[in-house]
Amino acid sequence: MIHIAYKHYEALRAHGEETYPHECCGVLLGKSEADGNHVYEIVRAGNTRTDSAHNRYQIAPIELVKIQRQARGLGYDIVGFYHSHPDHPAMWSKTDFAEAHWMGCSYIITAVEKGASKITNSFLLTGTGEDDKAFQDEGVTIEVMQSAEVEQLQGETA
Amino acid sequence: MKIHIPTPLRAYTEGKETVGVTAENVSGALDALTTEFPALRQHLFTPEGKTRSFVNIYLNDDDVRYLPEKEAAPVVESDELTIIPSIAGGCCLCCL
């Protein structure tokens, strides 16, 4: 199970619409807990696959290094990644699987049809290494702001 | 110097995000790391001892593969090594 705040969930879906017809990609920062990965921040990343951005994505390693540094500064870890599939189902592809190496992390995929985000799914990469890795469907818990937080926010903005 | 471990490999470093080692160069630092945590070796290197293709090793902000001395690049105490597996994919119809 992956837990993500509504604002982050909407932000990653919006990212896929913005980059359509190209794939978007980004990193999920948070903490891995007993009940799954909890996302506390998302970071947009550039897609370096400009040669085939409509059906491939890649995050530059140096960008990942900097994002990992950012996560450390916030007291978070990299707990997953997200990307979009323009005009393609929100299911992992052979390419996604072959290029997945972050065991224990969540891979969120959003199908973007004709520029509009549709289904968003998440897959947990399980296993101990390349020989036994597998993508496992995982539920997505979208956390909405508690009423007390809304009241506080309204008080701050009043 | 510090070596930063990515989330998936912390299972082999007793959960440590950062490991401190003493070494003269990158290769020595990685040797020290995998001597302390032997189970890490197979995830970083092929049986032939080469860095796995999807594993990136950065000395501060520089990819070690592109340094003139590569793994023989000298390091000092204040340097930081970051191990970062690659991330890529896509719906890529050609691969389905």
gemmi code that builds the backbone of each chain (N, CA, C; Angstrom):
import gemmi

chains = {
    "A": [
        ("MET", (0.844, -1.202, 0.000), (0.000, 0.000, 0.000), (0.876, 1.248, 0.000)),
        ("ILE", (0.560, 2.172, -0.903), (1.270, 3.447, -0.888), (0.306, 4.519, -0.381)),
        ("HIS", (0.814, 5.404, 0.449), (0.000, 6.468, 1.034), (0.499, 7.800, 0.481)),
        ("ILE", (-0.412, 8.567, -0.070), (-0.002, 9.830, -0.681), (-1.095, 10.876, -0.463)),
        ("ALA", (-0.658, 12.072, -0.162), (-1.622, 13.162, 0.052), (-2.290, 13.515, -1.278)),
        ("TYR", (-3.523, 13.924, -1.177), (-4.309, 14.263, -2.371), (-3.597, 15.298, -3.244)),
        ("LYS", (-2.988, 16.299, -2.608), (-2.345, 17.368, -3.398), (-1.177, 16.814, -4.215)),
        ("HIS", (-0.447, 15.843, -3.651), (0.669, 15.253, -4.396), (0.162, 14.335, -5.506)),
        ("TYR", (-0.901, 13.610, -5.180), (-1.520, 12.717, -6.165), (-1.994, 13.537, -7.370)),
        ("GLU", (-2.660, 14.632, -7.096), (-3.151, 15.486, -8.176), (-1.992, 16.137, -8.932)),
        ("ALA", (-0.938, 16.474, -8.204), (0.219, 17.137, -8.838), (0.919, 16.204, -9.819)),
        ("LEU", (1.066, 14.955, -9.460), (1.766, 14.049, -10.381), (0.896, 13.722, -11.595)),
        ("ARG", (-0.422, 13.713, -11.384), (-1.319, 13.500, -12.524), (-1.315, 14.726, -13.448)),
        ("ALA", (-1.269, 15.899, -12.838), (-1.218, 17.135, -13.634), (0.079, 17.210, -14.431)),
        ("HIS", (1.156, 16.698, -13.843), (2.452, 16.706, -14.531), (2.356, 15.925, -15.854)),
        ("GLY", (1.661, 14.794, -15.799), (1.491, 13.980, -17.008), (0.690, 14.689, -18.087)),
        ("GLU", (-0.244, 15.521, -17.650), (-1.034, 16.284, -18.630), (-0.195, 17.399, -19.243)),
        ("GLU", (0.656, 17.999, -18.420), (1.495, 19.107, -18.901), (2.501, 18.652, -19.951)),
        ("THR", (3.041, 17.467, -19.752), (4.098, 17.013, -20.669), (3.543, 16.235, -21.859)),
        ("TYR", (2.257, 15.905, -21.823), (1.633, 15.178, -22.922), (1.921, 15.866, -24.249)),
        ("PRO", (2.259, 15.206, -25.335), (2.249, 13.745, -25.520), (3.532, 13.045, -25.093)),
        ("HIS", (4.336, 13.735, -24.296), (5.562, 13.103, -23.814), (5.349, 12.541, -22.408)),
        ("GLU", (6.210, 11.637, -22.034), (6.119, 11.066, -20.696), (6.708, 12.050, -19.685)),
        ("CYS", (6.074, 12.120, -18.520), (6.641, 12.897, -17.425), (7.293, 11.904, -16.461)),
        ("CYS", (8.086, 12.424, -15.549), (8.668, 11.542, -14.536), (9.046, 12.364, -13.308)),
        ("GLY", (9.104, 11.685, -12.194), (9.441, 12.362, -10.957), (9.739, 11.368, -9.854)),
        ("VAL", (10.075, 11.920, -8.704), (10.534, 11.095, -7.585), (9.628, 11.317, -6.378)),
        ("LEU", (9.360, 10.243, -5.665), (8.525, 10.288, -4.466), (9.419, 10.236, -3.233)),
        ("LEU", (9.303, 11.240, -2.387), (10.094, 11.276, -1.152), (9.187, 11.000, 0.040)),
        ("GLY", (9.706, 10.276, 0.996), (8.901, 9.982, 2.176), (9.569, 8.970, 3.062)),
        ("LYS", (8.765, 8.100, 3.599), (9.279, 7.088, 4.517), (8.613, 5.750, 4.228)),
        ("SER", (9.391, 4.706, 4.369), (8.852, 3.363, 4.240), (8.462, 2.888, 5.636)),
        ("GLU", (7.196, 2.576, 5.804), (6.705, 2.130, 7.110), (6.180, 0.701, 6.970)),
        ("ALA", (5.774, 0.150, 8.107), (5.287, -1.232, 8.101), (4.060, -1.397, 7.198)),
        ("ASP", (3.267, -0.326, 7.072), (2.057, -0.429, 6.252), (2.261, 0.079, 4.831)),
        ("GLY", (3.505, 0.282, 4.439), (3.788, 0.678, 3.061), (4.574, 1.967, 2.970)),
        ("ASN", (4.768, 2.401, 1.743), (5.512, 3.646, 1.512), (4.595, 4.849, 1.703)),
        ("HIS", (5.076, 5.816, 2.460), (4.329, 7.059, 2.684), (5.039, 8.185, 1.932)),
        ("VAL", (4.311, 8.867, 1.080), (4.886, 9.947, 0.279), (4.591, 11.284, 0.962)),
        ("TYR", (5.657, 12.030, 1.251), (5.483, 13.330, 1.899), (5.846, 14.493, 0.982)),
        ("GLU", (6.532, 14.166, -0.109), (6.927, 15.210, -1.053), (7.140, 14.553, -2.412)),
        ("ILE", (6.816, 15.268, -3.468), (7.166, 14.758, -4.788), (8.068, 15.780, -5.468)),
        ("VAL", (8.983, 15.275, -6.288), (9.915, 16.160, -6.987), (9.835, 15.860, -8.477)),
        ("ARG", (9.512, 16.871, -9.246), (9.485, 16.695, -10.695), (10.898, 16.514, -11.219)),
        ("ALA", (11.035, 15.671, -12.212), (12.355, 15.464, -12.814), (12.233, 15.663, -14.315)),
        ("GLY", (13.351, 15.952, -14.927), (13.365, 16.102, -16.380), (13.473, 14.736, -17.036)),
        ("ASN", (12.870, 14.606, -18.212), (12.975, 13.370, -18.975), (14.116, 13.528, -19.968)),
        ("THR", (15.183, 12.777, -19.764), (16.352, 12.932, -20.633), (16.185, 12.208, -21.970)),
        ("ARG", (15.129, 11.416, -22.085), (14.939, 10.685, -23.348), (14.241, 11.549, -24.382)),
        ("THR", (14.893, 12.643, -24.752), (14.291, 13.558, -25.719), (14.197, 12.928, -27.103)),
        ("ASP", (14.943, 11.853, -27.320), (14.903, 11.166, -28.608), (13.612, 10.368, -28.789)),
        ("SER", (12.980, 10.001, -27.645), (11.780, 9.170, -27.726), (10.892, 9.438, -26.507)),
        ("ALA", (10.682, 10.724, -26.251), (10.006, 11.117, -25.007), (8.536, 10.724, -24.952)),
        ("HIS", (7.962, 10.336, -26.107), (6.542, 9.947, -26.096), (6.345, 8.542, -25.514)),
        ("ASN", (7.421, 7.747, -25.502), (7.231, 6.396, -24.956), (8.419, 5.904, -24.118)),
        ("ARG", (9.298, 6.797, -23.748), (10.412, 6.419, -22.872), (10.693, 7.558, -21.893)),
        ("TYR", (11.209, 7.202, -20.741), (11.668, 8.240, -19.823), (12.944, 7.767, -19.139)),
        ("GLN", (13.705, 8.721, -18.732), (14.920, 8.446, -17.967), (15.237, 9.688, -17.149)),
        ("ILE", (15.590, 9.466, -15.894), (16.003, 10.587, -15.050), (17.527, 10.568, -14.994)),
        ("ALA", (18.131, 11.719, -15.258), (19.592, 11.791, -15.244), (20.115, 11.414, -13.856)),
        ("PRO", (21.127, 10.562, -13.803), (21.669, 10.155, -12.498), (22.076, 11.327, -11.605)),
        ("ILE", (22.635, 12.372, -12.208), (23.065, 13.510, -11.374), (21.844, 14.203, -10.766)),
        ("GLU", (20.730, 14.181, -11.480), (19.510, 14.754, -10.913), (19.035, 13.889, -9.739)),
        ("LEU", (19.169, 12.587, -9.897), (18.800, 11.680, -8.799), (19.691, 11.893, -7.581)),
        ("VAL", (20.979, 12.100, -7.840), (21.910, 12.358, -6.736), (21.460, 13.591, -5.964)),
        ("LYS", (21.081, 14.631, -6.708), (20.660, 15.878, -6.060), (19.327, 15.712, -5.333)),
        ("ILE", (18.444, 14.923, -5.922), (17.149, 14.687, -5.260), (17.353, 13.856, -3.997)),
        ("GLN", (18.268, 12.886, -4.068), (18.541, 12.090, -2.862), (19.131, 12.977, -1.759)),
        ("ARG", (19.957, 13.921, -2.188), (20.541, 14.889, -1.244), (19.422, 15.742, -0.624)),
        ("GLN", (18.501, 16.164, -1.475), (17.356, 16.956, -1.010), (16.524, 16.153, -0.009)),
        ("ALA", (16.302, 14.886, -0.326), (15.524, 14.016, 0.568), (16.201, 13.909, 1.929)),
        ("ARG", (17.513, 13.730, 1.887), (18.279, 13.599, 3.136), (18.114, 14.856, 3.979)),
        ("GLY", (18.156, 16.002, 3.326), (18.008, 17.274, 4.034), (16.640, 17.426, 4.687)),
        ("LEU", (15.646, 16.792, 4.085), (14.288, 16.874, 4.617), (13.998, 15.767, 5.628)),
        ("GLY", (14.948, 14.855, 5.753), (14.719, 13.721, 6.654), (13.893, 12.623, 6.007)),
        ("TYR", (13.844, 12.645, 4.685), (13.075, 11.633, 3.954), (14.022, 10.717, 3.176)),
        ("ASP", (13.413, 9.705, 2.583), (14.119, 8.789, 1.684), (13.419, 8.821, 0.332)),
        ("ILE", (14.095, 8.325, -0.681), (13.411, 8.093, -1.956), (12.601, 6.809, -1.779)),
        ("VAL", (11.289, 6.926, -1.870), (10.437, 5.742, -1.678), (9.742, 5.312, -2.969)),
        ("GLY", (9.978, 6.048, -4.043), (9.373, 5.633, -5.298), (9.541, 6.657, -6.397)),
        ("PHE", (8.900, 6.350, -7.509), (9.006, 7.183, -8.710), (7.634, 7.228, -9.379)),
        ("TYR", (7.445, 8.213, -10.220), (6.211, 8.223, -11.007), (6.545, 8.583, -12.442)),
        ("HIS", (5.717, 8.105, -13.338), (5.819, 8.537, -14.724), (4.466, 8.346, -15.395)),
        ("SER", (4.345, 8.878, -16.599), (3.070, 8.776, -17.309), (3.217, 7.899, -18.540)),
        ("HIS", (2.098, 7.356, -18.967), (2.023, 6.594, -20.217), (1.040, 7.311, -21.129)),
        ("PRO", (1.534, 8.147, -22.027), (0.632, 8.864, -22.947), (-0.083, 7.892, -23.889)),
        ("ASP", (-1.387, 7.934, -23.855), (-2.218, 7.078, -24.715), (-1.819, 5.605, -24.612)),
        ("HIS", (-1.637, 5.194, -23.397), (-1.220, 3.816, -23.129), (-1.699, 3.465, -21.715)),
        ("PRO", (-2.035, 2.213, -21.453), (-2.589, 1.854, -20.139), (-1.648, 2.132, -18.966)),
        ("ALA", (-2.233, 2.273, -17.791), (-1.453, 2.523, -16.570), (-0.927, 1.205, -16.003)),
        ("MET", (-0.274, 0.463, -16.863), (0.332, -0.812, -16.476), (1.816, -0.773, -16.797)),
        ("TRP", (2.596, -1.460, -15.991), (4.034, -1.463, -16.274), (4.305, -2.233, -17.561)),
        ("SER", (5.312, -1.769, -18.274), (5.706, -2.391, -19.537), (6.972, -3.213, -19.313)),
        ("LYS", (7.352, -3.937, -20.324), (8.608, -4.697, -20.232), (9.781, -3.751, -20.007)),
        ("THR", (9.690, -2.585, -20.628), (10.752, -1.592, -20.448), (10.791, -1.111, -19.006)),
        ("ASP", (9.603, -0.832, -18.453), (9.547, -0.398, -17.051), (10.196, -1.450, -16.144)),
        ("PHE", (9.877, -2.697, -16.405), (10.384, -3.776, -15.552), (11.895, -3.947, -15.718)),
        ("ALA", (12.335, -3.948, -16.946), (13.770, -4.137, -17.195), (14.606, -3.039, -16.550)),
        ("GLU", (14.031, -1.834, -16.512), (14.784, -0.678, -16.005), (14.516, -0.381, -14.524)),
        ("ALA", (13.772, -1.261, -13.867), (13.439, -1.042, -12.450), (14.474, -1.726, -11.562)),
        ("HIS", (15.118, -0.937, -10.716), (16.185, -1.491, -9.865), (16.052, -1.059, -8.409)),
        ("TRP", (14.993, -0.323, -8.095), (14.851, 0.192, -6.727), (13.888, -0.712, -5.959)),
        ("MET", (14.423, -1.822, -5.449), (13.595, -2.771, -4.700), (12.991, -2.083, -3.468)),
        ("GLY", (11.736, -2.412, -3.226), (11.052, -1.830, -2.073), (10.423, -0.485, -2.378)),
        ("CYS", (10.671, 0.023, -3.566), (10.107, 1.326, -3.938), (8.833, 1.153, -4.759)),
        ("SER", (8.024, 2.194, -4.756), (6.760, 2.198, -5.488), (6.957, 2.890, -6.834)),
        ("TYR", (6.350, 2.323, -7.852), (6.397, 2.904, -9.193), (4.956, 3.257, -9.589)),
        ("ILE", (4.665, 4.552, -9.581), (3.326, 5.012, -9.940), (3.277, 5.324, -11.431)),
        ("ILE", (2.240, 4.830, -12.084), (2.067, 5.080, -13.521), (0.672, 5.656, -13.760)),
        ("THR", (0.625, 6.762, -14.498), (-0.658, 7.377, -14.851), (-0.869, 7.294, -16.358)),
        ("ALA", (-2.014, 6.767, -16.739), (-2.374, 6.758, -18.152), (-2.930, 8.138, -18.506)),
        ("VAL", (-2.364, 8.734, -19.540), (-2.852, 10.044, -19.992), (-3.409, 9.871, -21.405)),
        ("GLU", (-4.724, 9.994, -21.513), (-5.380, 9.784, -22.800), (-5.754, 11.114, -23.429)),
        ("LYS", (-5.216, 11.361, -24.595), (-5.491, 12.608, -25.331), (-5.314, 13.841, -24.437)),
        ("GLY", (-4.305, 13.772, -23.592), (-3.977, 14.931, -22.767), (-4.630, 14.978, -21.409)),
        ("ALA", (-5.505, 14.027, -21.111), (-6.201, 14.028, -19.817), (-5.796, 12.799, -18.996)),
        ("SER", (-5.402, 13.026, -17.757), (-5.020, 11.909, -16.886), (-6.236, 11.057, -16.571)),
        ("LYS", (-6.074, 9.772, -16.712), (-7.172, 8.839, -16.431), (-6.794, 7.983, -15.225)),
        ("ILE", (-6.478, 6.729, -15.472), (-6.200, 5.812, -14.356), (-4.760, 5.976, -13.855)),
        ("THR", (-4.627, 5.940, -12.538), (-3.307, 5.945, -11.908), (-3.163, 4.674, -11.075)),
        ("ASN", (-2.120, 3.922, -11.352), (-1.846, 2.692, -10.595), (-0.467, 2.756, -9.974)),
        ("SER", (-0.275, 1.932, -8.951), (1.050, 1.854, -8.333), (1.490, 0.403, -8.235)),
        ("PHE", (2.792, 0.208, -8.422), (3.370, -1.133, -8.381), (4.596, -1.104, -7.471)),
        ("LEU", (4.624, -2.069, -6.574), (5.754, -2.173, -5.647), (6.779, -3.127, -6.243)),
        ("LEU", (8.027, -2.670, -6.316), (9.078, -3.551, -6.828), (9.581, -4.412, -5.665)),
        ("THR", (9.309, -5.702, -5.739), (9.696, -6.626, -4.673), (10.904, -7.448, -5.115)),
        ("GLY", (11.483, -8.168, -4.166), (12.616, -9.029, -4.470), (13.887, -8.518, -3.830)),
        ("THR", (14.943, -9.295, -4.006), (16.215, -8.914, -3.401), (17.244, -8.479, -4.439)),
        ("GLY", (16.945, -8.748, -5.719), (17.900, -8.387, -6.755), (17.326, -8.640, -8.124)),
        ("GLU", (18.180, -8.548, -9.134), (17.723, -8.676, -10.518), (17.119, -10.046, -10.814)),
        ("ASP", (17.581, -11.074, -10.098), (17.126, -12.431, -10.398), (15.712, -12.729, -9.926)),
        ("ASP", (15.299, -12.094, -8.852), (13.977, -12.431, -8.311), (13.050, -11.225, -8.183)),
        ("LYS", (13.383, -10.134, -8.859), (12.538, -8.950, -8.727), (11.189, -9.178, -9.406)),
        ("ALA", (10.183, -8.469, -8.913), (8.837, -8.579, -9.487), (8.060, -7.318, -9.156)),
        ("PHE", (7.163, -6.945, -10.044), (6.245, -5.847, -9.759), (4.982, -6.434, -9.139)),
        ("GLN", (4.571, -5.837, -8.041), (3.373, -6.293, -7.344), (2.371, -5.137, -7.323)),
        ("ASP", (1.143, -5.426, -7.713), (0.112, -4.384, -7.626), (0.022, -3.906, -6.185)),
        ("GLU", (-0.112, -2.617, -5.989), (-0.313, -2.130, -4.627), (-1.423, -1.089, -4.606)),
        ("GLY", (-2.177, -1.098, -3.539), (-3.252, -0.131, -3.392), (-2.696, 1.260, -3.171)),
        ("VAL", (-3.478, 2.247, -3.544), (-3.091, 3.650, -3.341), (-4.072, 4.279, -2.354)),
        ("THR", (-3.551, 4.687, -1.223), (-4.378, 5.397, -0.253), (-4.141, 6.886, -0.433)),
        ("ILE", (-5.188, 7.588, -0.809), (-5.059, 9.037, -1.012), (-5.540, 9.716, 0.257)),
        ("GLU", (-4.634, 10.409, 0.880), (-4.953, 11.018, 2.172), (-5.419, 12.456, 1.971)),
        ("VAL", (-6.560, 12.748, 2.522), (-7.098, 14.112, 2.403), (-6.810, 14.859, 3.692)),
        ("MET", (-6.788, 16.161, 3.581), (-6.487, 17.002, 4.731), (-7.556, 16.841, 5.816)),
        ("GLN", (-7.127, 16.698, 7.054), (-8.074, 16.601, 8.159), (-8.756, 17.956, 8.376)),
        ("SER", (-9.975, 17.920, 8.916), (-10.732, 19.160, 9.088), (-9.988, 20.175, 9.955)),
        ("ALA", (-9.255, 19.665, 10.972), (-8.510, 20.576, 11.848), (-7.437, 21.314, 11.053)),
        ("GLU", (-6.802, 20.588, 10.104), (-5.767, 21.216, 9.283), (-6.382, 22.253, 8.356)),
        ("VAL", (-7.581, 21.946, 7.841), (-8.265, 22.896, 6.960), (-8.582, 24.177, 7.719)),
        ("GLU", (-9.079, 24.002, 8.964), (-9.417, 25.171, 9.771), (-8.173, 26.020, 10.037)),
        ("GLN", (-7.050, 25.315, 10.316), (-5.801, 26.032, 10.581), (-5.361, 26.801, 9.341)),
        ("LEU", (-5.487, 26.127, 8.186), (-5.097, 26.748, 6.928), (-5.972, 27.967, 6.645)),
        ("GLN", (-7.273, 27.821, 6.902), (-8.187, 28.938, 6.669), (-7.847, 30.111, 7.590)),
        ("GLY", (-7.465, 29.764, 8.828), (-7.085, 30.796, 9.782), (-5.850, 31.547, 9.333)),
        ("GLU", (-4.901, 30.788, 8.747), (-3.643, 31.397, 8.292), (-3.854, 32.278, 7.078)),
        ("THR", (-4.818, 31.914, 6.249), (-5.011, 32.665, 5.003), (-6.049, 33.777, 5.145)),
        ("ALA", (-6.755, 33.793, 6.292), (-7.811, 34.806, 6.486), (-7.199, 36.186, 6.683)),
    ],
    "B": [
        ("MET", (35.658, 9.318, 4.630), (34.685, 9.931, 3.731), (33.344, 9.231, 3.889)),
        ("LYS", (32.314, 9.890, 3.390), (30.975, 9.322, 3.499), (30.553, 8.662, 2.187)),
        ("ILE", (29.880, 7.535, 2.337), (29.266, 6.893, 1.172), (27.765, 6.839, 1.431)),
        ("HIS", (26.991, 7.420, 0.516), (25.543, 7.427, 0.675), (24.929, 6.224, -0.036)),
        ("ILE", (24.093, 5.525, 0.696), (23.500, 4.282, 0.209), (22.057, 4.540, -0.210)),
        ("PRO", (21.652, 4.102, -1.396), (20.259, 4.318, -1.814), (19.304, 3.385, -1.063)),
        ("THR", (18.062, 3.766, -1.018), (17.054, 3.023, -0.255), (17.116, 1.503, -0.474)),
        ("PRO", (17.124, 1.016, -1.724), (17.036, -0.439, -1.900), (18.252, -1.215, -1.395)),
        ("LEU", (19.372, -0.552, -1.247), (20.583, -1.271, -0.824), (20.834, -1.183, 0.680)),
        ("ARG", (19.991, -0.454, 1.380), (20.193, -0.329, 2.832), (19.879, -1.631, 3.558)),
        ("ALA", (19.200, -2.530, 2.863), (18.931, -3.844, 3.453), (20.244, -4.583, 3.690)),
        ("TYR", (21.301, -4.147, 2.982), (22.602, -4.821, 3.088), (23.613, -4.009, 3.891)),
        ("THR", (23.175, -2.863, 4.429), (24.083, -2.041, 5.247), (23.478, -1.826, 6.640)),
        ("GLU", (22.719, -2.827, 7.058), (22.074, -2.760, 8.385), (21.207, -1.510, 8.505)),
        ("GLY", (20.636, -1.093, 7.378), (19.730, 0.049, 7.380), (20.422, 1.400, 7.339)),
        ("LYS", (21.757, 1.391, 7.271), (22.474, 2.673, 7.295), (22.324, 3.422, 5.980)),
        ("GLU", (22.004, 4.696, 6.079), (21.887, 5.556, 4.911), (23.257, 6.076, 4.500)),
        ("THR", (24.122, 6.256, 5.472), (25.466, 6.757, 5.214), (26.475, 5.880, 5.941)),
        ("VAL", (27.531, 5.521, 5.222), (28.590, 4.700, 5.814), (29.898, 5.486, 5.714)),
        ("GLY", (30.618, 5.546, 6.785), (31.903, 6.241, 6.782), (33.039, 5.261, 6.540)),
        ("VAL", (33.943, 5.607, 5.624), (35.102, 4.751, 5.345), (36.349, 5.621, 5.228)),
        ("THR", (37.481, 4.978, 5.351), (38.755, 5.665, 5.135), (39.412, 5.026, 3.921)),
        ("ALA", (39.756, 5.840, 2.931), (40.351, 5.309, 1.707), (41.137, 6.391, 0.989)),
        ("GLU", (41.989, 5.929, 0.065), (42.798, 6.877, -0.707), (42.184, 7.185, -2.066)),
        ("ASN", (41.348, 6.270, -2.543), (40.700, 6.512, -3.835), (39.320, 5.860, -3.850)),
        ("VAL", (38.597, 6.067, -4.952), (37.221, 5.565, -5.044), (37.187, 4.053, -4.892)),
        ("SER", (38.079, 3.391, -5.586), (38.122, 1.930, -5.526), (38.334, 1.446, -4.094)),
        ("GLY", (39.242, 2.094, -3.390), (39.505, 1.727, -2.008), (38.300, 1.953, -1.111)),
        ("ALA", (37.571, 3.021, -1.399), (36.373, 3.320, -0.609), (35.314, 2.240, -0.813)),
        ("LEU", (35.154, 1.831, -2.074), (34.154, 0.794, -2.359), (34.591, -0.554, -1.781)),
        ("ASP", (35.895, -0.801, -1.798), (36.422, -2.034, -1.182), (36.119, -2.038, 0.313)),
        ("ALA", (36.364, -0.890, 0.942), (36.122, -0.796, 2.384), (34.642, -1.011, 2.696)),
        ("LEU", (33.798, -0.438, 1.829), (32.346, -0.575, 2.030), (31.918, -2.037, 1.920)),
        ("THR", (32.398, -2.713, 0.872), (31.950, -4.092, 0.654), (32.673, -5.089, 1.558)),
        ("THR", (33.757, -4.657, 2.159), (34.399, -5.506, 3.169), (33.568, -5.460, 4.449)),
        ("GLU", (33.087, -4.264, 4.757), (32.242, -4.138, 5.958), (30.866, -4.764, 5.740)),
        ("PHE", (30.380, -4.653, 4.502), (29.055, -5.210, 4.190), (29.174, -6.097, 2.947)),
        ("PRO", (29.660, -7.320, 3.118), (29.940, -8.201, 1.971), (28.728, -8.479, 1.083)),
        ("ALA", (27.541, -8.517, 1.670), (26.343, -8.841, 0.879), (26.050, -7.773, -0.168)),
        ("LEU", (26.648, -6.619, 0.010), (26.427, -5.505, -0.923), (27.142, -5.732, -2.258)),
        ("ARG", (28.228, -6.482, -2.220), (29.103, -6.617, -3.386), (28.352, -7.092, -4.639)),
        ("GLN", (27.552, -8.125, -4.496), (26.876, -8.683, -5.679), (25.854, -7.719, -6.273)),
        ("HIS", (25.420, -6.756, -5.476), (24.445, -5.788, -5.993), (25.127, -4.613, -6.694)),
        ("LEU", (26.396, -4.450, -6.420), (27.142, -3.348, -7.042), (27.994, -3.807, -8.218)),
        ("PHE", (28.500, -5.027, -8.108), (29.470, -5.495, -9.110), (29.035, -6.810, -9.759)),
        ("THR", (29.461, -6.997, -11.003), (29.238, -8.271, -11.693), (30.219, -9.287, -11.113)),
        ("PRO", (30.019, -10.576, -11.417), (30.974, -11.585, -10.937), (32.412, -11.296, -11.407)),
        ("GLU", (32.512, -10.546, -12.529), (33.848, -10.200, -13.054), (34.428, -8.970, -12.347)),
        ("GLY", (33.657, -8.402, -11.461), (34.167, -7.270, -10.688), (33.884, -5.907, -11.281)),
        ("LYS", (33.115, -5.874, -12.369), (32.787, -4.577, -12.971), (31.518, -4.010, -12.335)),
        ("THR", (31.452, -2.682, -12.264), (30.256, -2.047, -11.720), (29.056, -2.397, -12.608)),
        ("ARG", (27.967, -2.813, -11.997), (26.783, -3.184, -12.778), (26.322, -2.005, -13.626)),
        ("SER", (25.784, -2.314, -14.791), (25.451, -1.259, -15.761), (24.441, -0.253, -15.226)),
        ("PHE", (23.559, -0.693, -14.342), (22.518, 0.208, -13.847), (22.913, 0.903, -12.548)),
        ("VAL", (24.128, 0.652, -12.090), (24.593, 1.296, -10.853), (25.493, 2.478, -11.213)),
        ("ASN", (25.113, 3.646, -10.737), (25.913, 4.853, -10.955), (26.620, 5.214, -9.650)),
        ("ILE", (27.874, 5.569, -9.771), (28.627, 5.979, -8.587), (29.158, 7.388, -8.837)),
        ("TYR", (28.774, 8.284, -7.954), (29.168, 9.680, -8.087), (30.142, 10.064, -6.978)),
        ("LEU", (31.219, 10.717, -7.382), (32.141, 11.322, -6.428), (31.741, 12.793, -6.371)),
        ("ASN", (31.116, 13.165, -5.281), (30.480, 14.485, -5.177), (29.489, 14.633, -6.349)),
        ("ASP", (29.739, 15.545, -7.307), (28.786, 15.683, -8.415), (29.299, 15.079, -9.720)),
        ("ASP", (30.322, 14.265, -9.634), (30.933, 13.717, -10.856), (30.723, 12.210, -10.971)),
        ("ASP", (30.276, 11.795, -12.134), (30.123, 10.373, -12.426), (31.519, 9.763, -12.520)),
        ("VAL", (31.778, 8.777, -11.689), (33.121, 8.189, -11.624), (33.556, 7.624, -12.975)),
        ("ARG", (32.592, 7.143, -13.755), (32.926, 6.557, -15.068), (33.588, 7.567, -15.993)),
        ("TYR", (33.290, 8.850, -15.766), (33.814, 9.881, -16.658), (34.971, 10.665, -16.055)),
        ("LEU", (35.429, 10.263, -14.896), (36.611, 10.906, -14.319), (37.845, 10.368, -15.036)),
        ("PRO", (38.864, 11.194, -15.243), (40.073, 10.727, -15.938), (40.665, 9.470, -15.301)),
        ("GLU", (40.680, 9.448, -13.961), (41.276, 8.290, -13.277), (40.253, 7.212, -12.965)),
        ("LYS", (38.996, 7.466, -13.276), (37.893, 6.549, -12.972), (37.962, 6.099, -11.503)),
        ("GLU", (37.896, 4.777, -11.244), (37.869, 4.317, -9.843), (39.170, 4.610, -9.089)),
        ("ALA", (40.198, 4.955, -9.823), (41.475, 5.263, -9.159), (41.528, 6.726, -8.719)),
        ("ALA", (40.456, 7.447, -8.956), (40.423, 8.876, -8.586), (40.656, 9.034, -7.087)),
        ("PRO", (41.566, 9.919, -6.721), (41.859, 10.104, -5.292), (40.701, 10.763, -4.554)),
        ("VAL", (40.583, 10.438, -3.296), (39.520, 11.040, -2.470), (40.131, 11.601, -1.191)),
        ("VAL", (39.426, 12.569, -0.620), (39.827, 13.109, 0.673), (38.652, 12.947, 1.637)),
        ("GLU", (38.929, 13.177, 2.892), (37.928, 12.916, 3.934), (36.605, 13.642, 3.701)),
        ("SER", (36.688, 14.848, 3.139), (35.457, 15.637, 2.962), (34.651, 15.233, 1.718)),
        ("ASP", (35.184, 14.342, 0.894), (34.456, 13.907, -0.308), (33.276, 13.012, 0.064)),
        ("GLU", (32.327, 12.971, -0.852), (31.175, 12.091, -0.652), (30.963, 11.236, -1.901)),
        ("LEU", (30.752, 9.953, -1.660), (30.407, 9.045, -2.750), (28.917, 8.768, -2.644)),
        ("THR", (28.242, 8.792, -3.767), (26.812, 8.456, -3.773), (26.587, 7.307, -4.740)),
        ("ILE", (25.954, 6.274, -4.254), (25.584, 5.138, -5.099), (24.136, 5.352, -5.499)),
        ("ILE", (23.869, 5.352, -6.795), (22.516, 5.665, -7.241), (22.128, 4.753, -8.418)),
        ("PRO", (21.224, 3.813, -8.195), (20.769, 2.986, -9.325), (20.021, 3.838, -10.329)),
        ("SER", (20.038, 3.437, -11.582), (19.373, 4.232, -12.606), (17.863, 4.073, -12.511)),
        ("ILE", (17.163, 5.038, -13.091), (15.705, 4.970, -13.142), (15.269, 5.378, -14.551)),
        ("ALA", (14.565, 4.481, -15.188), (14.117, 4.709, -16.564), (12.959, 3.763, -16.853)),
        ("GLY", (12.385, 3.896, -18.035), (11.288, 3.021, -18.429), (10.442, 3.688, -19.482)),
        ("GLY", (9.173, 3.326, -19.489), (8.270, 3.933, -20.445), (7.409, 2.909, -21.142)),
        ("CYS", (6.352, 3.414, -21.780), (5.390, 2.473, -22.362), (5.921, 1.827, -23.641)),
        ("CYS", (6.891, 2.443, -24.263), (7.696, 1.890, -25.334), (7.107, 0.676, -26.053)),
        ("LEU", (6.278, 0.913, -27.044), (5.595, -0.179, -27.750), (6.548, -1.167, -28.404)),
        ("CYS", (7.734, -0.692, -28.733), (8.687, -1.582, -29.408), (9.137, -2.725, -28.521)),
        ("CYS", (8.951, -2.558, -27.204), (9.435, -3.570, -26.272), (8.322, -4.495, -25.801)),
        ("LEU", (7.103, -4.281, -26.269), (5.979, -5.099, -25.774), (5.848, -6.371, -26.566)),
    ],
}
model = gemmi.Model(1)
for chain_id, residues in chains.items():
    chain = gemmi.Chain(chain_id)
    for i, (resn, *xyz) in enumerate(residues, 1):
        res = gemmi.Residue()
        res.name, res.seqid = resn, gemmi.SeqId(i, " ")
        for name, pos in zip(("N", "CA", "C"), xyz):
            atom = gemmi.Atom()
            atom.name, atom.element = name, gemmi.Element(name[0])
            atom.pos, atom.b_iso = gemmi.Position(*pos), 0.0
            res.add_atom(atom)
        chain.add_residue(res)
    model.add_chain(chain)
structure = gemmi.Structure()
structure.add_model(model)
structure.setup_entities()
